[in-house]
Amino acid sequence: MEKKLASFSSVLGVVIANKRKELGIDQGDFAAQLGLSQASYSRLESGKSTFSVDQMFGCAKAINVSVTNLVAAVENTVNQLEEKQDIK
């Protein structure tokens, strides 16, 4: 069976979206904090666009999480997906 590919940027979008929702922050308000339109930010969260380093740091700051913890959450999520599904 061929493995499915999950990009790190798309997983980052899910991790940030989950934390943003947990904090009760509207996507449009979050996008405004980052200086982005809601549509542009939505593409990042959904994995249709790739986060820049600046955007990743900005998101971490906006959700009050260190970049180290954000990257660890992405890595943990990818590891869990690899264990549960057939992805690489």
C-alpha positions as CSV (number, residue, x, y, z in Angstrom):
1,M,0.0,0.0,0.0
2,E,1.3,3.4,-0.9
3,K,1.8,5.8,2.0
4,K,0.0,9.2,2.2
5,L,2.0,12.3,2.5
6,A,1.2,14.9,5.2
7,S,3.3,18.0,5.0
8,F,4.7,19.5,8.2
9,S,3.1,22.8,7.3
10,S,-0.4,21.3,7.1
11,V,0.1,19.6,10.4
12,L,1.4,23.0,11.8
13,G,-1.9,24.5,10.6
14,V,-4.0,21.9,12.4
15,V,-1.9,22.3,15.6
16,I,-2.3,26.1,15.6
17,A,-6.0,25.9,14.6
18,N,-6.7,23.6,17.5
19,K,-4.9,25.8,20.0
20,R,-6.6,29.0,18.6
21,K,-10.0,27.3,18.9
22,E,-9.2,26.1,22.4
23,L,-8.4,29.8,23.3
24,G,-11.7,30.9,21.7
25,I,-10.0,33.2,19.2
26,D,-11.9,33.8,16.0
27,Q,-9.9,33.0,12.8
28,G,-10.4,36.5,11.5
29,D,-9.2,38.1,14.7
30,F,-6.2,35.8,14.7
31,A,-5.4,36.6,11.1
32,A,-5.6,40.4,11.9
33,Q,-3.1,39.9,14.8
34,L,-0.7,38.4,12.2
35,G,-1.3,41.2,9.7
36,L,-3.0,38.8,7.3
37,S,-6.4,38.7,5.7
38,Q,-8.7,36.0,7.0
39,A,-8.6,34.3,3.6
40,S,-4.8,34.2,3.5
41,Y,-4.7,32.8,7.1
42,S,-7.3,30.2,6.3
43,R,-5.1,28.9,3.5
44,L,-2.3,28.5,6.0
45,E,-4.4,26.7,8.6
46,S,-5.9,24.3,6.0
47,G,-2.4,23.5,4.5
48,K,-3.1,25.0,1.1
49,S,-0.3,27.5,1.8
50,T,3.0,27.1,3.6
51,F,3.8,29.0,6.8
52,S,6.9,31.3,6.6
53,V,9.2,31.3,9.6
54,D,7.9,34.7,10.5
55,Q,4.3,33.5,10.4
56,M,5.2,30.5,12.5
57,F,6.8,32.7,15.2
58,G,3.9,35.1,15.0
59,C,1.4,32.3,15.5
60,A,3.4,31.0,18.5
61,K,3.4,34.4,20.1
62,A,-0.3,34.9,19.4
63,I,-1.3,31.7,21.1
64,N,1.3,32.2,23.9
65,V,3.3,29.0,23.1
66,S,7.1,28.9,22.6
67,V,8.2,28.0,19.1
68,T,10.0,25.0,20.6
69,N,6.7,23.7,22.0
70,L,4.9,24.4,18.8
71,V,7.5,22.4,16.8
72,A,7.3,19.6,19.4
73,A,3.5,19.5,19.0
74,V,3.9,19.2,15.3
75,E,6.5,16.4,15.6
76,N,4.3,14.6,18.1
77,T,1.3,14.8,15.9
78,V,3.2,13.6,12.9
79,N,4.5,10.6,14.9
80,Q,1.0,9.8,16.1
81,L,-0.3,9.9,12.5
82,E,2.5,7.6,11.4
83,E,1.7,5.1,14.1
84,K,-2.1,5.2,13.4
85,Q,-2.1,5.5,9.7
86,D,0.0,4.6,6.7
87,I,1.7,8.0,6.2
88,K,5.2,9.1,5.7
